Amino acid sequence: MNTVRQAYIELCTRYQKFKNNIDSLEATKINLVLPFLQVLTYDVFNPTEVIAAYMHEGHAVDFAVVVKKAPLILVHVEKHGNSLSGVPNAELVEVFQKSAARVAVMTNGVDFQF
């Protein structure tokens, strides 16, 4: 069984191999963000644990990691290669403030802002 460290190293190796092919927002989500959540040991194929297009009171984020039926982590994804500085994060902040989530993350699949 892989440790988190081993899984992270494997993810970094895959990133180096395929980074030039990750050229859209959806590719960023599928090839970088979901595998990263897997490294953190979340089951991205369980829709009760990782919810895509999570909505809360009319506001949406790309993913919510749910524990005991409550959002724990909210994730807003920008396209790979895009800078996170200056990116409007009002939607992420709005959902974070109104939900029970403990962590909010903005990422382009490589850089992470908490």
Protein Blocks (a to p, Z undefined) as FASTA:
>chain_A
ZZfklmmmmmmmmmmmmmmmmcbfklmmmmmmmmmmmmnopafkbmklbcghiaeehiac
fbdcdeehiafbdcddddehiafehpacklmmmmmmmmmbfbdcddehlaccZZ
